[in-house]
Amino acid sequence: MRGRADVLEPAILGLLHETPMHGYELRKRLNLLLGSFRALSYGSLYPCLKRLVSRGWIIGIDSPSAPPQHALSGKRARIVYQLTAEGKEEFLQVLSSSGPAAWEDDNFGVRFAFFGQTDADTRLRILEGRRSRLTERLETIRLSFNRTRERMDEYTLELQRHGLEQVEREVRWLDGLIDNERGQRRARPLGAGHQADAHPAVDGATGTPAQTTEKERG
């Protein structure tokens, strides 16, 4: 159960960082984020939400737009969950981490889903770590496949081949992402991100620095 919690907690923080949500909407978004093969039940979501509330990272408030019939029927208003300041700080800590935990099968998908909010250097470290991990796995699978293929029946052989091809595809995909990230880094001026004001943006129409264009106008 701890492994699932390790995935759920950053996923919930990340989704609530975008916008407050009630439990039903949050569960739908989590199912999309984590994949249908790991569909969540309310039995796993709400204990996690309670843990996050107890840590002070999120709070739950009654929805101000609860349907009038709820009051008449005695039903409780929906609770909307939102991040606290401490929760935002925790999520930023998650975004800045790039150690081995971020490369693992369970965690990588969640971290990748929030790459748009992650800085470029951290993205690259995670992608390179993931590729390194899968390259090791690929070598292990190939060695096992070559040693045992003579003793396998045709279905076991196909299953092994399928697993091998899946890892090979992901490694190629990671290679493309890493090349793209490195290309973006090479394209950035020296010190970009630290001294952004010192490096003018490029004018999209002329291809010249915007600052130079303004001087020419003057």
N, C-alpha and C positions, 0 to 999 in steps of 0.2 A: 504493500500500500504506500510505503514511503516514496518509491520511485514515481508513482503516479502523482503524489503530492508535489514532488520536485518539479514536475512538468506543469501541473495545474496552477501553482501559485504564481510563477512569472507570467503565465498566459493570462490569468485573470487580471493581474496588475497592469499588463500591457493593454488589454482591451478596455479596462476602466480608465486608463490614462487617456484614451481617445475620447471617451464619453461615458457618463453614468449610464447604468443599465439595470433593469430588474432581472431577477433570476432566470426567467424563461428565455428572455432575449440573450442573456449571457450564455446560457447553455447552448442555444442555437449557434452563436458565434464561435463558441469553443469547439463544437462538433465540426464546423467548417475549418477551423484553424488546425485542429489536431487530426482530422481525417475521420471518415466514417468508420474505419476499421477499429477505431478507439472511441466509439460513441460513448458519451457520458450519460450516466443516470443522475437523477437528483440525489440519489443516495451517496454519490461520490462528490458532487458539487457542493452541497450545502455544508457538510462538515468542513470543507476547505474554506468556504466563505466565513464560517464561524471562527476558524483559526485566524484568518486575516483580520477579522474584526477584533478578536482578543489581543492581537499584536498592535492594534491601533493603526493599521495600514489602510483599512477601508472602514466606512460607516454605512449603515443601512437606514434610510429614511422613508417614511410613508410617501407614496406617490401623490403629488397634489392633484393629479388629473384622474383619480380613481373614478370609475363609472358610478353614477348615482345609485344604480340598483344594488351596488355592494352594501351601501348603508342600509337599504331596505331589507336585504336578505340576510344581513348579519355577517356577510363575508368580510374578511380583513382586506384592507387596501394593499396593493402590491408594494413590496419594499424595493426601493431603488438603491443600488449600491454605487458608491463613488469613492475615489481615492482621497485620503487625507494628505497633508503635507509630508508626513512620515512615509506614507505609501509611495508618493511620487519620488522621494529620495531613494527609497528601496528599489524602485523600478530603474532609476538612473544608475544605481549600483549594478543591477543585473545587466543593463545595456553596456556598461563599461568592462564587464568581465569577459575574459577570452581564454580561460584555462581549459583543461581537458574535459571538464563537465559539459562545456558548450559544444563539444564535438560529438558527443555520444548520440546514439540513434534516437533516444527519447527526447533529448533536449535540443538537438540541432534544428529540427523543424520549427520549434517555437522561437528560437533565437533568429532563424532566418526570416520568419514572418515579421519580425520587427527590425529588419535591417535598414528600413527607411529612416528609422530614428537612431541608428547606430553610427558612430563615427567611422570613417573610412579605414583607419589603421586597425581598429578592432574587427571590422568586417573581414579584412584581409587575413588577420591572424586566425580567426575562426575557420575561414575557408581553407587555409593552408593546413591547419590542424586536422580538419575533417578529411582532407585529401590524404594526409599522412596516415591517418587511422585506417582509411579504406584501402590504401595501397598495401599496408601490412595484411589486412584481411584478405585482399585479393591474392596475394602470394600464398597465404595459408590454404585458401580454397583450391588454388591451382595445384599445389603440391599434393593435397589430399585427393583431388580428382585424378591426377596422374597415377598415384599409387594404387588406388582402389578401383579404377574404372574396369579392369578385367574381371572383377568379382561382382560387379553390379548388374542387376537386371535392367532392361531397357527403360523402365519407368523411373527407377532410382537414378539412373544415368541422366535422364531428361531433367529430373528435379535438380540435380547437381549443376547441370549445364545452365538451367534457368537462373539459379542463384548466382552463378559466375557471371552471366550476362548482365544481371541487374547491377552488380557491383561495378562492372566495367562501364556501364552506362552512366552511373553516378560519378565515377572518376572523370569521365570525359566531360560531363556537365560541370563539375567543379573546376576542371582545367579552363573551361571557357569563362566561368565567372571570375576566376583568379586573374586570367589575362586581362579581362575587362577592368577589374579593380586596379591592376598595376598600370594599365593604360591611362586610367583617370588620374592616378597619382603622378605619372610622368607629365601629364598635360597641365597639372596645377603648377602655378608659379612657386618658387622657393619661398617657404614660410607661409604659404596659404593656410588659412585656418587659425593662424596665430597673429598675423598682421594683415588682415583682410583689406583694411583701408589703404594699405600701402601699394596694393596691386589692383589697378583699375580693371573693371569688367570689359569684356570685348563687345563692341557694338555688333549685333546680329546682322544688320543690313550691310555694313561696310567691312566688317572683319578687322576694324582698327579699334584700339583701346578707346573706351568711352571718354576718358579724361582728355585724350589728345583731340578727339572730335570737338569737345567743348572749347578747347583753346583755339582751334582753327576757326570756330564760329565767332569767337571774340576778336 
